[in-house]
Amino acid sequence: VCLLFTAVLAMPAEIHRAAAAQEAGIGWTNDLEAAKTLAKQSNRLVLVHFWTPSCAPCLTLDQTVFNQAGVAAAIEQRFVPVKLNANENSATATGFGITRVPTDVILTPDGHVVGKLISPPTPVGYIAELSQVAAAYTSTPGQGFANAAAQAPAPSQINAAYANLPIGSGLAPAASADAK
């Protein structure tokens, strides 16, 4: 009886922890290679979100998109999410042609770029653009990513919602960032 009572008391704590984990937001990783491995195992794409601490639109995304109910689940259903500080990962950012942040790059588990977009500033817009890329390039289990060799779409010139926001210092020059 005592054991049963303890188990019943523990259940609300477990439910609370599960709810807190769900509310915590997106389960970002900063390990691109581990993300590609997980994506291959789970038949998902990799979403690489490039940002910098001085980027006002990046901070706005954190506050208005990434913390909204349902966004984490919608992203993690089709993607393994990776969040990389473009200043600290300048070689990777340069390799993907990142010239401004926030920018998202969508990869197959094998590392082929299948999408690139300037991060939409609303939860609906963000999920809609990611879903569009996923629908175009995701295959059924066991078939691989047949469309991955297609030319990745270019990002829009600039998202109008970001047009008048301060950019900050942007990306650090590759030579100075790699010279650390």
C-alpha positions in Angstrom: 0.0 0.0 0.0 2.8 2.4 0.9 4.5 1.6 -2.4 1.3 2.2 -4.4 0.8 5.5 -2.6 4.4 6.6 -3.4 3.8 5.7 -7.0 0.6 7.7 -7.2 2.4 10.7 -5.6 5.3 10.4 -8.1 3.0 10.4 -11.2 2.1 14.1 -11.0 5.8 15.0 -10.8 6.5 12.9 -13.9 3.6 14.5 -15.7 4.8 17.9 -14.6 8.4 17.1 -15.9 7.0 15.9 -19.2 4.9 19.1 -19.6 7.9 21.2 -18.7 10.1 19.5 -21.2 7.4 20.1 -23.9 7.2 23.8 -22.9 11.0 24.1 -22.9 10.9 24.6 -26.6 12.9 23.1 -29.4 15.5 20.4 -28.6 18.3 22.2 -30.4 21.7 20.5 -30.7 24.9 22.1 -31.8 26.5 18.9 -33.1 25.8 18.8 -36.9 27.4 15.4 -37.4 25.4 13.8 -34.6 22.3 15.4 -36.0 22.9 13.9 -39.5 23.3 10.5 -37.9 20.1 10.9 -36.0 18.3 12.2 -39.1 19.4 9.1 -41.0 18.2 6.8 -38.2 14.8 8.5 -37.9 14.2 9.3 -41.6 14.1 13.1 -41.0 15.9 16.1 -42.5 18.3 18.3 -40.6 17.4 21.9 -39.9 20.4 24.1 -39.3 19.5 27.5 -37.8 22.3 30.1 -38.0 22.1 33.0 -35.6 24.4 35.4 -33.6 23.9 37.0 -30.2 24.0 40.5 -31.7 21.3 39.7 -34.2 18.0 41.4 -33.2 15.9 39.3 -35.6 17.5 36.2 -34.2 16.5 37.2 -30.7 13.0 38.1 -31.9 12.7 34.5 -33.4 13.6 33.1 -30.0 10.9 35.2 -28.3 8.1 35.0 -30.9 8.5 31.7 -32.8 10.7 29.1 -31.1 9.0 29.3 -27.8 5.5 29.1 -29.1 3.3 26.1 -28.3 3.4 23.5 -31.0 6.5 24.8 -32.9 8.9 22.4 -31.3 6.7 19.4 -32.1 6.1 20.5 -35.6 9.8 21.0 -36.3 11.0 17.9 -34.5 8.4 15.7 -36.4 10.3 16.2 -39.7 13.7 17.7 -38.7 16.6 17.2 -36.4 17.1 20.8 -35.2 20.6 22.2 -35.0 21.3 25.8 -33.8 24.7 27.2 -34.6 26.1 30.6 -33.6 27.5 31.8 -37.0 30.3 33.7 -35.2 31.5 30.6 -33.3 31.0 28.3 -36.4 32.3 30.7 -39.1 33.8 27.9 -41.2 30.5 26.0 -41.3 28.5 29.2 -41.9 30.9 30.1 -44.8 30.6 26.6 -46.2 26.9 26.9 -46.4 27.1 30.4 -47.9 25.6 32.2 -44.9 25.9 35.9 -45.5 23.3 37.1 -43.0 21.4 35.8 -40.0 19.0 34.4 -39.1 19.2 31.9 -41.9 18.0 28.3 -42.0 19.6 25.5 -44.1 17.8 22.3 -44.6 19.9 19.2 -45.3 19.4 15.5 -46.0 21.0 13.1 -43.6 23.9 12.8 -46.1 24.5 16.6 -45.9 23.0 17.7 -49.3 21.4 21.1 -49.1 17.7 20.9 -50.1 16.5 24.3 -48.8 17.7 27.6 -47.6 15.6 30.4 -46.2 15.6 33.6 -44.3 13.9 32.6 -41.1 10.2 33.6 -41.3 9.2 35.8 -38.2 5.9 34.1 -37.3 5.2 30.6 -36.0 2.8 29.9 -38.9 5.2 31.3 -41.5 8.2 29.5 -40.1 6.4 26.1 -40.0 4.8 26.6 -43.4 8.1 27.3 -45.1 9.8 24.3 -43.4 6.9 22.1 -44.3 7.0 23.1 -47.9 10.7 22.1 -48.2 10.1 18.9 -46.2 7.2 17.9 -48.4 9.2 18.5 -51.6 12.2 16.5 -50.4 11.2 14.0 -47.8 10.7 10.4 -49.1 8.9 7.5 -47.7 10.9 5.2 -45.3 13.4 3.1 -47.1 13.6 5.1 -50.3 16.2 7.6 -49.3 16.1 11.2 -50.3 15.7 10.9 -54.0 15.2 14.6 -54.7 18.2 15.7 -52.7 20.4 16.3 -55.7 18.0 18.9 -57.0 19.2 22.5 -56.8 18.4 24.0 -53.5 16.1 27.0 -53.7 17.8 30.4 -53.0 16.5 32.3 -50.0 14.4 35.4 -50.6 16.3 38.7 -50.7 15.1 39.9 -47.3 12.1 39.1 -45.3 10.1 42.3 -45.1 9.4 41.8 -41.4 13.2 42.2 -40.8 13.7 45.2 -43.1 13.8 47.9 -40.4 15.3 45.9 -37.5 18.9 46.6 -36.4 21.2 43.8 -37.6 24.0 44.2 -35.0 27.6 43.3 -36.0 26.5 40.3 -38.1 29.0 37.6 -39.0 32.5 37.9 -37.8 35.1 37.9 -40.6 36.1 34.3 -41.2 39.9 35.0 -40.8 39.5 36.6 -37.3 37.0 34.1 -36.1 39.1 31.1 -37.1 42.3 32.6 -35.7 41.2 32.1 -32.1 
